[in-house]
């Protein structure tokens, strides 16, 4: 990008609330430049000398470079810089942060320094949550042709987005690392269980974590599987309109990952609803589970998904078994989920036909 003197000057005038004259821009530690700083790389600090109210001031514009240590996305870097803006000023003798801001596409600088919380404004989408369809089947209603058609539509959607390859194999390694270690994923969930839980004791959770770390090392070699994903493809994030038309909410954590993430997120909800109904996968919910898997494997020709899906299923099962997310869940269902977690982690390959066996049935 090109850092223009007049853009910096306009920004400082807005920030300071009075006229400002930018005297010099230079890469920190280098000689001043009269022309715009061209090809200014993110991560290169720029010293700004300016005059305001007859006094000379000096500041430094800091940015972050995209990188492999959790800084690949703009949102990653924003997280760090927003934290630094607050934290720098709470430590004695630390250089103070004067503001935090961003660059627009045309090179303007925008202040975010007064922001305490961020918000997202989205369009409104009509529809009924897909979880209501599963709740109806869980309650004993007969499966309809529309239920089958909707499961097919969701499968075909995933087949479509999972054809889009990711741009950087390192993102796959990050995806798997965060599946195990992120605060929203496996280790964050295991930390959320109370130490006194009668089923998921600290020893049991430690065992699960150790097995998941081993799976992380198994999956690291599958970087060629990196594809576009939704990242949180569960029934509460799917709004059906008429027939099989639907809209999606709240994609999470990563634009690219393993397709197993999305497949596990949806298909385990068929299992979960059936476990709550009868203690095993059966009836219409079993039909949807089996139909989805058969269709996905046949059309994607991705048999390798069965070799990698185990920890993705574990993540979703830990959510479902959680006393935080499902405080009133019956103990036999939690027991079935724990049995499922252990079984899939210990199996070399997931077999959709063995779900009831995995659940202890």
C-alpha positions in Angstrom: 0.0 0.0 0.0 1.0 3.7 -0.3 1.0 5.9 2.8 0.1 9.4 1.8 1.1 12.4 3.9 -2.3 14.1 3.4 -4.1 11.0 4.6 -2.1 10.9 7.8 -2.6 14.6 8.3 -6.4 14.3 7.9 -6.5 11.4 10.3 -4.4 13.3 12.9 -6.6 16.4 12.6 -9.7 14.3 13.2 -8.1 12.6 16.2 -6.7 15.7 17.8 -9.6 18.0 16.9 -7.4 20.9 15.6 -5.2 21.7 12.6 -2.1 19.5 12.2 0.8 19.8 9.8 2.7 16.5 9.0 6.3 17.4 8.7 7.9 14.1 7.9 7.1 10.4 7.3 9.8 7.9 7.5 10.3 4.2 8.0 11.4 3.9 11.6 15.2 4.3 11.8 15.5 5.5 8.2 15.9 9.0 6.6 12.8 11.0 6.0 11.0 10.9 2.6 9.4 13.8 0.9 7.4 11.6 -1.5 4.7 9.1 -0.3 6.0 6.0 1.3 5.3 3.5 -1.5 5.0 -0.2 -1.1 4.8 0.4 2.6 4.7 -3.2 4.0 2.4 -4.2 6.8 4.6 -4.7 9.9 6.9 -1.8 9.0 6.7 0.9 11.7 6.4 4.5 10.2 7.6 7.5 12.2 5.4 10.5 11.9 6.7 14.0 12.8 3.9 16.6 13.0 3.2 20.1 14.3 0.1 21.1 16.3 -0.6 24.3 18.1 2.9 25.5 17.5 4.6 22.4 19.0 6.3 19.5 17.4 5.2 16.0 18.1 6.3 12.5 17.1 4.4 9.3 16.8 4.8 5.9 15.3 2.2 4.0 13.1 2.5 0.3 13.8 0.9 -2.5 11.7 1.1 -6.3 11.6 2.2 -8.5 8.8 0.1 -11.5 7.8 1.9 -14.6 9.1 1.6 -18.2 10.2 1.4 -17.7 13.9 -2.4 -17.0 14.1 -2.1 -13.7 12.1 -3.3 -14.9 8.7 -6.5 -13.0 8.7 -7.3 -9.3 9.1 -9.5 -10.2 12.1 -6.5 -11.9 13.7 -4.4 -8.8 13.5 -7.3 -6.6 14.6 -7.6 -8.7 17.8 -3.9 -8.1 18.6 -4.0 -4.4 17.9 -7.2 -3.7 19.8 -5.7 -5.6 22.8 -2.5 -3.6 22.6 -4.3 -0.3 22.5 -5.9 -1.1 25.8 -3.1 -3.0 27.5 -0.2 -0.7 26.6 -1.7 2.1 28.7 -2.3 -0.1 31.8 1.4 -0.9 32.4 3.7 1.6 34.1 6.5 2.9 32.0 5.2 1.3 28.8 5.0 3.4 25.7 1.5 4.7 25.4 -1.0 3.9 22.7 -2.5 7.1 21.3 -5.1 5.4 19.1 -6.0 2.3 17.2 -7.4 2.4 13.7 -7.6 1.0 10.3 -6.9 1.7 6.6 -9.6 1.9 4.0 -9.3 0.5 0.5 -8.3 4.0 -0.8 -5.6 4.6 1.9 -7.6 6.7 4.4 -6.9 6.2 8.1 -9.9 5.6 10.3 -9.9 5.9 14.2 -11.2 3.1 16.4 -9.6 4.3 19.6 -12.9 5.0 21.4 -14.4 1.6 20.6 -15.0 -0.5 23.7 -17.0 -3.3 22.0 -17.4 -4.1 18.3 -20.7 -5.0 16.5 -21.7 -6.5 13.3 -24.6 -5.3 11.2 -26.1 -7.9 8.9 -29.2 -8.3 6.7 -32.3 -9.9 8.1 -33.1 -13.4 6.8 -36.6 -15.0 6.9 -37.0 -18.6 7.8 -37.5 -21.3 10.4 -34.5 -22.9 12.2 -33.7 -26.4 10.9 -33.5 -27.5 14.6 -37.3 -27.3 14.6 -37.5 -30.0 12.0 -35.2 -32.2 14.1 -37.2 -31.4 17.2 -40.4 -32.6 15.4 -38.8 -35.9 14.5 -37.4 -36.2 18.0 -40.9 -35.8 19.3 -42.1 -38.8 17.4 -43.5 -37.3 14.1 -43.1 -39.3 10.9 -40.4 -38.4 8.5 -41.7 -36.7 5.4 -40.5 -36.3 1.8 -39.6 -32.7 2.7 -37.3 -33.9 5.4 -35.4 -36.1 2.9 -35.3 -33.3 0.4 -33.9 -30.8 2.9 -31.2 -33.2 4.0 -30.3 -33.7 0.4 -30.2 -29.9 -0.2 -27.9 -29.4 2.8 -25.6 -32.2 1.6 -25.5 -30.8 -1.9 -24.7 -27.3 -0.6 -21.7 -28.7 1.3 -20.6 -30.7 -1.7 -20.5 -27.4 -3.6 -18.6 -25.3 -1.2 -16.2 -28.1 -0.4 -15.0 -28.0 -4.0 -13.3 -24.6 -3.4 -9.7 -25.2 -2.4 -8.0 -23.1 0.2 -5.1 -20.7 -0.6 -2.5 -21.7 1.9 -1.7 -25.2 3.3 -0.7 -23.6 6.5 -4.3 -22.7 7.1 -5.1 -26.4 7.4 -2.5 -26.9 10.1 -3.9 -23.9 11.9 -7.5 -25.2 11.5 -6.5 -28.5 13.1 -4.5 -26.8 15.8 -7.4 -24.6 16.8 -9.9 -27.5 16.7 -7.9 -29.0 19.5 -6.5 -26.0 21.4 -8.8 -23.0 20.8 -10.9 -21.6 23.6 -14.1 -22.2 21.5 -13.1 -25.7 20.6 -12.0 -29.0 22.3 -9.8 -27.7 25.1 -12.0 -24.7 25.8 -14.9 -27.1 26.2 -13.0 -29.5 28.4 -12.1 -26.6 30.7 -15.7 -25.6 30.9 -16.8 -28.9 32.6 -17.0 -28.7 36.4 -14.3 -30.6 38.2 -16.9 -32.6 40.2 -18.8 -33.9 37.1 -19.7 -37.4 37.8 -19.1 -38.6 34.2 -16.6 -36.2 32.6 -14.1 -36.2 35.5 -10.8 -34.3 35.1 -9.1 -37.7 34.4 -11.5 -38.5 31.6 -11.1 -35.0 30.1 -7.4 -35.3 30.3 -7.6 -38.6 28.5 -9.7 -37.1 25.7 -7.3 -34.2 25.3 -4.3 -36.5 25.0 -6.0 -38.5 22.3 -7.0 -35.4 20.4 -3.4 -34.1 20.5 -2.4 -37.4 18.9 -5.1 -36.9 16.2 -3.7 -33.4 15.5 -0.4 -34.9 14.6 -2.1 -37.5 12.4 -4.1 -34.8 10.5 -1.3 -32.3 9.9 -0.2 -34.2 6.8 -3.6 -33.8 5.1 -3.0 -30.1 4.1 -4.2 -31.0 0.6 -7.7 -31.3 2.1 -8.0 -27.6 2.8 -11.4 -26.4 1.4 -14.0 -23.7 1.9 -16.1 -24.4 4.9 -19.0 -22.8 6.9 -17.3 -23.7 10.2 -20.4 -24.0 12.4 -22.9 -25.9 10.2 -25.4 -27.0 12.8 -29.3 -26.8 12.7 -29.5 -23.5 14.7 -27.5 -21.8 12.0 -29.7 -23.0 9.1 -32.9 -21.2 8.3 -35.3 -22.9 5.9 -37.7 -20.9 3.9 -40.2 -22.5 1.6 -39.4 -26.1 0.5 -35.6 -26.6 0.3 -34.6 -23.0 0.1 -32.4 -21.9 3.0 -30.1 -19.2 4.3 -27.2 -19.6 6.7 -26.1 -17.8 9.8 -22.9 -17.3 11.8 -20.1 -19.0 9.9 -17.3 -19.3 12.5 -13.6 -19.6 13.1 -12.3 -20.2 9.6 -13.1 -19.6 6.0 -11.1 -22.7 5.1 -10.6 -26.0 6.8 -11.4 -29.7 6.5 -14.8 -30.6 5.0 -15.1 -33.0 7.9 -15.9 -30.0 10.1 -19.1 -29.2 8.4 -20.2 -32.8 7.9 -19.6 -33.7 11.6 -21.5 -30.6 12.8 -24.6 -31.5 10.9 -24.7 -35.3 11.0 -24.0 -35.6 14.8 -27.2 -33.5 15.4 -29.2 -36.3 13.8 -27.6 -38.7 16.2 -28.1 -36.3 19.2 -31.8 -35.9 18.5 -32.3 -39.6 18.2 -30.4 -40.4 21.4 -32.6 -38.0 23.2 -35.7 -39.7 21.8 -34.9 -43.4 22.2 -31.3 -43.8 23.4 -30.0 -44.9 20.0 -29.9 -43.9 16.4 -33.0 -45.2 14.7 -36.1 -44.3 12.8 -36.4 -41.2 10.6 -33.3 -39.6 12.1 -31.2 -42.6 11.3 -32.5 -42.5 7.8 -31.4 -38.8 7.5 -28.0 -39.7 8.9 -27.4 -42.6 6.6 -28.8 -40.9 3.6 -26.6 -37.8 4.1 -23.5 -39.9 4.5 -24.2 -42.1 1.5 -25.0 -39.1 -0.7 -21.9 -37.2 0.5 -19.5 -40.0 0.0 -20.9 -41.0 -3.4 -20.9 -37.5 -4.8 -17.7 -36.2 -3.3 -15.7 -39.4 -3.7 -14.0 -38.3 -0.5 -13.5 -41.6 1.3 -10.6 -40.0 3.2 -13.1 -38.0 5.2 -13.7 -41.1 7.2 -10.0 -41.2 8.2 -10.0 -37.6 9.6 -13.4 -36.9 11.0 -13.0 -38.3 14.5 -11.7 -35.1 16.3 -14.3 -33.0 14.6 -17.0 -35.3 15.9 -15.4 -35.1 19.4 -15.7 -31.3 19.3 -19.4 -31.4 18.6 -20.0 -34.3 21.1 -18.3 -32.3 23.8 -20.7 -29.4 23.1 -23.7 -31.7 23.3 -22.6 -33.4 26.5 -21.7 -30.2 28.2 -23.6 -29.2 31.4 -23.1 -25.6 30.4 -24.8 -25.9 27.0 -27.3 -28.6 27.9 -27.8 -28.5 31.7 -30.9 -30.7 31.7 -29.7 -33.4 29.3 -30.4 -36.9 30.6 -27.4 -38.8 32.0 -27.9 -41.8 29.7 -27.5 -39.4 26.7 -24.3 -38.0 28.2 -23.0 -41.5 28.8 -23.7 -42.4 25.1 -21.9 -39.3 24.0 -18.9 -40.1 26.1 -18.8 -43.7 24.8 -19.0 -42.2 21.2 -16.1 -39.8 21.9 -13.8 -42.6 23.2 -14.8 -45.0 20.4 -14.2 -42.7 17.5 -10.9 -41.5 19.0 -9.6 -45.0 19.4 -10.9 -46.2 15.9 -8.5 -46.0 13.0 -11.4 -45.0 10.7 -15.0 -43.8 11.3 -17.7 -46.1 10.1 -21.2 -44.5 9.8 -22.8 -47.9 10.1 -21.3 -48.4 13.6 -22.7 -45.3 15.4 -24.9 -47.3 17.8 -21.9 -49.5 18.6 -19.8 -46.4 19.2 -22.5 -45.1 21.6 -22.4 -48.2 23.7 -25.5 -49.8 22.2 
